[in-house]
Amino acid sequence: MSAPYAPPPPSAAGKDRTTLWGVLGIVLGLLCCGILGIVFGWLSIRDARRYGQSQVLGWLAIALSVINIIGSAVLRATGNYPIDGL
C-alpha cells in the first residue's frame, strides 16, 4: 500500500557545511594552499550567515591563509624558502 502523501523534503540542516568548510580552510591555508584556504573560509562564512551560526572558523581560515601567503612571499623574496623548486 502506498502512502497518500509524498514524504517531506530533507531538512536544510543536513546541508549545513559551515564547520567542514572552516576546518578545510584552516588546514589547507596553513599547510599548503593559501588561495584554497581563502576560498573555503569564504564558503564557511557564507554558510554560517545562511544558517545563523558563528563565522569564526571562516574568518580564522581567511586570516591564517593570508598570513601563510604573506609569509611565503617574504621567504621567497629573501631567498630563505626551504624548497628550491617552488
C-alpha positions in Angstrom: 0.0 0.0 0.0 1.4 3.4 -0.9 1.3 6.5 1.3 -1.3 9.1 0.5 1.3 11.9 0.7 4.8 12.2 -0.5 7.5 12.2 2.2 8.7 15.7 3.3 11.9 17.0 1.7 15.1 16.7 3.7 15.7 19.5 6.1 18.1 22.3 5.4 20.2 21.3 8.5 21.6 18.3 6.6 23.1 20.7 4.0 25.0 22.9 6.6 28.7 22.5 5.9 29.9 25.5 7.9 32.3 23.6 10.0 33.5 21.4 7.1 34.4 24.5 5.0 36.0 26.2 8.0 38.2 23.3 9.0 39.3 22.6 5.4 40.1 26.3 5.0 42.3 26.3 8.1 44.1 23.1 7.3 44.8 24.0 3.6 45.5 27.6 4.4 48.2 26.6 7.0 49.7 23.6 5.2 49.9 24.3 1.5 47.3 26.3 -0.4 46.6 29.8 0.8 44.2 30.6 -2.0 42.1 27.4 -1.3 42.1 28.4 2.4 40.6 31.8 1.5 38.0 30.1 -0.8 37.0 27.6 1.9 36.9 30.3 4.5 34.6 32.4 2.4 32.3 29.3 1.9 32.3 28.8 5.6 31.3 32.4 6.2 28.6 32.2 3.6 27.1 29.1 5.1 27.3 30.5 8.6 25.3 33.5 7.6 22.8 31.4 5.8 22.2 29.0 8.8 22.7 31.6 11.6 25.9 30.1 13.0 29.2 31.5 14.1 31.5 32.9 11.4 34.7 32.4 13.5 36.1 29.4 11.6 35.7 31.1 8.3 37.4 34.3 9.4 40.2 32.3 11.0 40.7 30.3 7.8 41.0 33.5 5.8 43.4 35.2 8.3 45.7 32.2 8.5 45.7 31.8 4.7 46.6 35.4 4.2 49.4 35.1 6.8 50.7 32.0 5.0 50.7 33.8 1.6 52.5 36.8 3.0 55.0 34.7 4.9 55.7 32.6 1.9 56.2 35.7 -0.2 58.6 37.2 2.3 60.6 34.0 2.5 60.8 33.7 -1.3 61.9 37.4 -1.6 64.7 36.9 0.9 65.9 33.6 -0.6 65.2 31.6 2.5 62.4 29.5 1.1 63.1 25.9 2.2 62.1 24.3 -1.1 64.2 25.4 -4.1 61.9 24.2 -6.9 58.9 26.3 -5.8 
